Amino acid sequence: MSETILIRNGIVVTLDDRGRIFEDGAVLIQGNRIIAVGDTAKVSKEAKPDILIDARKKVVLPGFINSHVHSGLIRGTAEDLPLFEWLRKHVDPKHKALKSDDAYAAASLCYTEMVKAGITCALDMYRFMDRCADAAEETGIRAVLAPYVADKPGYDYFENLADNERLIRRRNGDANGRINVWVGLEHLIYCTEDAFRKAREFADKYDVGIHTHGEESLEMYQRLTRDYGRYPIEVFRDYGILGPKTVLAHCVWLSPIEIEILAKTGTSVAHCPVSNMKLASGVAPIPELISKMVNVGLGSDGVKENNRLDLIQEMKVASLMQKVYHLDASLLPAEQVLRMATANGAKALGMEKELGSLTEGKKADVIVLDFKKPHLTPLLLGEFSNVIPNIVFAAQGSDVETVLIDGRIVMENHILQTVNEEEVIERASRVTYDLLERRKPFVPK
C-alpha cells in the first residue's frame, strides 16, 4: 500500500483554473497523486494519513517549475561581460575542459539548490547528462534533460545528436517517470540546418520535446537576421522545430512577425529576467507575448549568469522589470507571474495535466512556505488578503520549509531527506577548483 500524506491547516493556494484559495485548507496525497484539496475540516474528515504535516501559518503551493536552467559550477567567476564575450572567455573554455564527474557534481549542487528554493521540476540543458540523470534520481527533483547539442565545425566538444538519442533511449522515463529527456540544440550559431531537422525527427520518433535558445543579444539577433535573410524565429519555423512541445529560452529580441509565429505554432518561451539583466541583454517583450496568447514560463538560467537558482527572485524581477520599462505599474501582477512559475511552466513541458496546480488527480509536487517571518508579516486573509503578493514580492527561496515531489517528502523543515547537503557542497567546491585549472589552456589571451 502507498503512503497517505495529509497537509492541513494551511493557506492552500491551488492555482487551479478557478484560482481557489482555502484559508484553512488541506491537501491529501496518496502515493504520488493528490486525491483531495479543500477546507481542512472537509478533507480531514475521512482521511487516515500515515504522515501528517501541520501547515498552520504556512502557505501551501504547487512546486515551482524552472523552464530553463544550465547546471554549472563556475558561479561568481564569469562576471561583468556582455553575452558573447562572456561565452568566449569563460563558458566555452569551461566546456572544453568539462568531464563527466564535473557534470555530476554540478547537477547535484544545482538540483539541491533548486529543491531548497521550492523548485520541484526543471528543464536543464547541460553536458554529460547521463550523470545529471543520476543526480536527479538521487536528489529527488523532477528533471527534463536537454543536452547541449552542437554540430558546426569547432564545436566538437559539445554533445551530438547520437549522444542525445542514446540518452533518450537510456534515461527517458526513469525514476518512475520523474526523469525525462528532450532533444537539446545549443543555438543557431552552433548547429546546422541538418541538426535542427533531425531534432524534429527524433522528437517525433520518441514523443519528446525540443529545447533551444531564442535570441537574447541584440548584436546576435541583427547578425543572424542579416546572415539568414529572415528573422531567427522564421529560421526555426522553416527548420520545423516549433510547436506545442518546444521551449525557446530568452527570446529577448522579437519582431511582431516572430511573436505571431510563436503564437500560431503554440511554442513556449522561458523568460529569464535576472540573466537578461545581468548580461545586459535587454527586456523581453513579455506583455506582447502574453497579449498574443504565447505561453510564457519562468527560468533562472544558470549559476554562471544568474548566481542564484530561485524562481521567487525571478517572479519579482520579471514583474518589476516590465513595470519600470513600460512605465506601467499594472503590468505582470503577482498572480500572473506566479502562474508563469507554476502552471505555465507545466504547459511548456507538456505536463499541464500532471503538474502546475494543486488539483485532484495531479502529481503531488507540493511546497510549503513558512510565513511566520518579519518580512512576510502581516499575513492578511479575507477581504484584505495579501498572500499572493507576499509570495511574489516579499518571500525568499529560503522561506520554503517542506517540499514533496512525486508524493515523496524530499525536504522537511529545511533539511533535505535525499542527499547529504554538506557532501554535495564539498564535492562541488573541490571539483570546481580542478575544473578552473583545466580550463586555463583554453582561455583566449
C-alpha positions in Angstrom: 0.0 0.0 0.0 1.2 3.5 -0.8 1.6 6.1 1.9 -1.0 8.7 2.5 0.1 12.2 3.5 -2.2 14.9 4.8 -1.1 18.6 4.8 -3.6 20.5 6.8 -4.4 23.9 8.5 -2.5 25.8 5.8 -3.4 28.6 3.4 -3.7 26.5 0.2 -3.1 28.4 -3.0 -4.3 26.0 -5.6 -3.6 28.0 -8.8 -6.3 25.9 -10.4 -8.5 27.2 -13.2 -10.8 28.9 -10.7 -7.9 30.4 -8.7 -9.2 28.8 -5.5 -7.5 29.7 -2.2 -8.5 27.8 1.0 -7.6 29.9 4.0 -7.8 26.9 6.3 -7.0 24.3 3.8 -5.7 20.8 3.3 -4.1 18.6 0.6 -4.5 14.9 0.8 -1.9 12.8 -1.1 -1.9 9.1 -1.7 1.1 7.6 -3.4 2.3 10.2 -5.9 -1.1 11.8 -6.6 -3.2 14.5 -5.0 -6.6 12.9 -4.1 -8.3 15.8 -2.3 -7.9 19.6 -1.9 -10.2 21.8 0.1 -11.1 23.0 3.5 -9.3 21.2 6.3 -12.5 20.1 8.1 -13.9 18.5 4.9 -10.6 16.9 3.7 -9.6 15.6 7.1 -13.0 14.1 7.9 -12.4 10.7 6.2 -8.6 10.8 6.0 -6.5 8.3 7.8 -3.0 9.6 6.9 0.3 7.8 7.5 2.0 11.2 7.7 0.5 14.4 9.0 2.0 17.8 8.2 0.8 20.8 10.1 0.8 23.9 7.9 -0.6 26.4 10.3 0.5 30.0 9.5 2.1 28.5 6.3 1.3 28.6 2.6 0.9 25.5 0.5 1.6 25.8 -3.2 2.3 23.7 -6.3 6.0 23.3 -6.7 7.8 25.9 -8.9 8.8 24.8 -12.4 12.1 26.2 -13.8 11.6 26.4 -17.5 15.3 27.0 -18.4 18.4 26.3 -16.4 22.0 25.2 -17.0 23.6 23.2 -14.3 27.1 24.5 -13.6 29.9 25.2 -11.2 31.6 28.5 -12.1 29.3 30.7 -10.1 30.9 34.1 -9.5 33.9 33.6 -11.8 32.4 34.9 -15.1 31.3 38.4 -14.3 30.6 41.8 -15.9 30.9 40.9 -19.5 28.4 41.1 -22.4 27.0 37.8 -23.6 29.3 36.6 -26.4 32.5 37.9 -24.9 31.4 36.1 -21.7 30.8 32.9 -23.7 34.2 33.2 -25.5 36.3 34.0 -22.4 34.6 31.8 -19.7 31.9 29.5 -20.9 33.2 27.8 -24.0 36.7 27.2 -22.4 34.9 25.6 -19.4 33.0 23.2 -21.7 36.3 22.2 -23.4 37.7 21.2 -20.0 34.5 19.7 -18.6 34.4 16.0 -17.6 31.5 13.7 -16.6 32.3 13.9 -12.9 32.2 17.7 -13.1 28.7 17.4 -14.6 27.5 15.1 -11.9 28.8 17.5 -9.2 27.3 20.5 -10.9 23.9 18.8 -11.3 23.9 17.6 -7.7 24.7 21.1 -6.5 22.1 22.8 -8.7 19.3 20.3 -8.1 19.9 20.6 -4.3 19.8 24.4 -4.5 16.6 24.3 -6.6 14.8 21.9 -4.3 15.6 24.0 -1.3 14.1 27.0 -3.1 10.8 25.1 -3.9 11.7 24.2 -7.5 10.3 20.7 -7.9 10.8 20.5 -11.7 13.5 21.9 -14.0 14.3 21.9 -17.7 18.1 21.5 -17.6 20.4 22.0 -20.6 23.9 20.7 -19.8 26.6 18.2 -20.6 27.2 14.5 -19.8 23.5 14.3 -18.9 23.6 10.7 -18.1 25.3 11.8 -14.9 22.8 14.6 -14.5 20.1 11.9 -14.6 22.0 10.1 -11.8 22.0 13.4 -9.7 18.2 13.9 -10.4 17.4 10.4 -9.3 19.4 10.8 -6.1 18.2 14.4 -5.2 14.5 13.6 -5.9 13.9 16.5 -8.3 11.7 16.1 -11.4 14.0 16.8 -14.3 13.7 17.3 -18.0 17.2 16.9 -19.5 18.1 18.5 -22.8 21.8 18.1 -23.8 23.9 20.8 -25.4 23.9 19.6 -29.0 26.2 21.3 -31.5 27.4 20.1 -34.9 29.1 23.1 -36.6 32.8 22.9 -37.1 34.8 23.9 -34.0 32.2 22.7 -31.5 33.0 19.0 -31.3 33.5 19.3 -27.5 29.7 19.5 -27.1 27.3 16.6 -27.3 26.0 15.4 -30.7 22.6 14.1 -31.8 23.8 10.5 -31.5 24.6 11.2 -27.8 21.2 12.8 -27.4 19.4 9.8 -28.9 21.3 7.4 -26.6 20.3 9.4 -23.6 16.6 9.3 -24.7 16.8 5.6 -25.0 18.6 5.0 -21.8 17.0 7.5 -19.4 13.7 8.9 -20.7 11.0 7.9 -18.2 13.5 6.9 -15.4 12.7 7.2 -11.7 9.0 6.3 -12.2 8.7 8.9 -14.9 10.4 11.7 -12.9 13.2 12.0 -15.3 12.5 12.8 -19.0 14.9 13.5 -21.9 14.3 16.0 -24.6 16.3 17.0 -27.7 18.6 19.9 -27.0 20.1 22.3 -29.5 22.6 24.9 -28.3 21.9 27.8 -30.7 21.7 28.7 -34.3 25.4 29.6 -34.5 26.3 26.2 -33.0 24.0 24.0 -35.1 23.5 23.2 -38.8 20.1 23.0 -40.5 20.6 19.2 -40.6 20.8 19.2 -36.8 17.5 21.1 -36.4 15.7 18.9 -38.9 17.0 15.7 -37.2 15.9 17.1 -33.9 12.4 17.3 -35.1 12.6 13.7 -36.4 13.9 12.5 -33.0 11.2 14.5 -31.1 8.5 12.9 -33.2 10.0 9.4 -33.1 10.4 9.3 -29.3 7.5 11.7 -28.4 9.7 14.2 -26.6 10.2 17.9 -26.7 12.8 20.3 -28.1 14.7 22.9 -26.3 17.0 25.7 -27.6 17.9 29.3 -27.2 16.0 32.2 -28.7 17.9 35.4 -29.2 19.0 37.3 -26.0 21.7 39.5 -27.6 20.7 42.4 -29.9 24.0 42.1 -31.8 23.5 38.4 -32.5 19.8 39.0 -33.4 20.8 41.5 -36.0 23.7 39.4 -37.3 21.5 36.3 -37.7 18.7 38.2 -39.4 21.3 39.6 -41.9 23.0 36.3 -42.5 19.9 34.2 -42.9 17.8 36.9 -44.7 15.0 36.4 -42.3 14.3 36.6 -38.5 15.7 33.8 -36.3 12.2 32.6 -35.3 11.4 32.3 -39.0 14.5 30.1 -39.4 13.3 27.9 -36.6 9.9 27.7 -38.3 11.4 26.8 -41.6 13.6 24.1 -39.9 10.5 22.6 -38.4 11.3 22.8 -34.7 8.5 25.0 -33.4 5.4 23.6 -31.8 3.5 23.0 -28.5 6.3 20.9 -27.0 9.1 23.2 -27.9 10.6 25.7 -25.4 12.7 28.6 -26.5 14.8 30.3 -23.8 15.0 34.1 -23.6 13.5 35.5 -26.8 14.5 39.0 -25.7 14.6 40.3 -29.3 11.5 39.5 -31.3 9.7 41.2 -34.2 5.9 41.3 -34.4 6.2 38.7 -37.1 8.1 36.4 -34.8 5.6 36.8 -32.0 2.8 35.8 -34.4 4.7 32.7 -35.4 5.2 31.7 -31.8 1.5 32.2 -31.1 0.4 30.2 -34.2 2.7 27.3 -33.6 2.0 27.1 -29.8 5.7 27.4 -29.0 6.5 28.3 -25.4 9.0 30.9 -24.1 11.1 30.5 -21.0 11.7 34.1 -19.7 14.9 34.5 -17.6 14.7 38.1 -16.4 17.7 38.2 -14.0 20.1 36.6 -16.5 18.9 39.1 -19.2 19.6 42.0 -16.9 23.0 40.7 -15.7 24.3 40.1 -19.2 22.7 43.4 -20.4 20.7 41.6 -23.0 17.6 43.7 -22.8 14.0 43.4 -21.8 11.9 40.6 -23.4 8.5 41.6 -24.8 6.6 39.6 -22.2 3.4 41.7 -22.2 3.3 41.5 -26.0 3.8 37.7 -26.0 1.1 37.3 -23.4 -1.3 39.5 -25.3 -0.9 37.1 -28.3 -1.6 34.1 -26.0 2.0 32.8 -26.2 2.7 30.6 -23.2 5.5 32.1 -21.1 7.2 30.2 -18.2 10.0 31.4 -16.0 13.6 30.3 -15.9 16.6 31.1 -13.8 19.2 30.3 -16.4 22.5 29.0 -14.9 24.5 29.9 -11.9 27.2 31.5 -14.0 24.8 34.1 -15.5 22.4 34.5 -12.6 24.3 33.3 -9.5 21.1 32.0 -7.9 18.5 29.4 -8.8 15.4 30.9 -7.2 12.1 31.4 -9.0 10.8 33.6 -6.3 13.5 36.0 -7.2 12.6 35.6 -10.9 9.0 36.3 -10.3 9.7 39.6 -8.5 12.2 40.8 -11.1 10.0 39.7 -14.0 7.2 41.9 -12.7 9.3 44.9 -11.7 11.3 44.9 -15.0 8.2 45.2 -17.1 6.6 47.8 -14.8 9.6 50.2 -14.9 10.5 49.5 -18.6 7.0 50.4 -19.8 6.3 52.9 -17.0 3.1 50.9 -16.3 2.6 49.6 -12.8 -0.3 47.4 -13.9 1.9 45.0 -15.9 2.6 41.4 -14.7 0.6 41.4 -11.5 1.5 38.9 -8.8 -0.9 36.1 -9.7 0.1 36.3 -13.3 3.8 35.8 -12.6 3.1 33.1 -10.0 1.3 31.2 -12.8 4.3 31.7 -15.0 6.4 29.9 -12.4 3.9 27.1 -12.0 1.0 26.3 -14.4 2.7 28.0 -17.4 5.9 26.0 -16.8 3.9 22.8 -16.7 2.3 23.7 -20.0 5.6 24.5 -21.6 6.8 21.0 -20.7 3.6 19.3 -21.9 2.8 18.4 -18.4 -0.2 20.6 -17.7 -2.4 17.6 -16.9 0.1 16.4 -14.3 1.7 19.5 -12.7 1.3 23.2 -12.1 -1.7 23.4 -9.7 -3.0 21.7 -6.6 -5.8 19.7 -8.3 -7.2 16.3 -7.6 -5.6 13.7 -9.8 -2.4 15.6 -10.5 1.1 14.6 -9.4 1.9 15.5 -5.8 4.6 18.1 -6.3 3.8 20.4 -3.4 5.8 23.0 -1.4 5.1 24.6 2.0 6.4 28.2 2.7 6.8 29.4 6.3 5.1 32.8 6.6 6.0 33.3 10.3 8.7 35.7 9.3 9.0 39.5 9.8 9.4 40.1 6.1 6.1 38.2 5.5 4.1 40.0 8.2 1.3 40.9 8.3 -0.3 37.8 6.8 -3.8 39.1 5.8 -6.7 37.0 4.8 -10.3 37.6 3.7 -11.1 41.0 2.2 -7.6 42.3 2.6 -5.7 39.1 1.5 -2.1 39.8 0.7 -1.0 36.1 0.4 -0.1 36.0 -3.3 1.6 39.5 -3.4 3.7 38.4 -0.4 4.7 35.2 -2.2 5.9 37.1 -5.2 7.2 40.4 -3.8 8.3 39.6 -0.2 9.1 35.9 0.1 12.6 34.4 -0.5 13.6 30.9 -1.6 14.8 30.2 2.0 11.2 30.5 3.2 10.4 27.2 1.6 10.2 24.8 4.5 8.9 21.5 3.1 9.0 20.0 -0.4 7.2 17.0 -1.8 8.0 15.6 -5.2 6.0 12.8 -6.7 4.4 12.3 -3.3 7.7 11.9 -1.5 8.9 14.2 1.2 12.2 15.5 -0.3 12.8 18.3 2.2 11.3 18.6 5.7 11.9 21.6 8.0 14.5 22.9 5.5 16.5 19.6 5.7 17.0 17.5 2.6 15.9 13.9 3.1 17.5 12.5 0.0 21.2 13.6 -0.2 23.8 14.9 2.2 23.8 18.6 1.6 27.3 19.1 3.1 28.8 16.4 0.9 27.2 17.9 -2.2 28.7 21.3 -1.3 32.1 19.9 -0.5 32.2 17.9 -3.8 31.2 20.8 -5.9 33.8 23.1 -4.3 36.6 20.6 -4.8 35.6 19.8 -8.4 35.4 23.5 -9.4 39.0 24.2 -8.4 40.1 21.3 -10.6 37.9 22.5 -13.5 39.2 26.0 -13.4 42.8 24.8 -13.5 42.0 22.5 -16.5 40.2 25.4 -18.2 43.3 27.7 -18.3 44.8 26.4 -21.5 41.6 27.1 -23.4 41.0 30.7 -22.2 41.8 33.1 -25.0 44.5 35.7 -24.3 
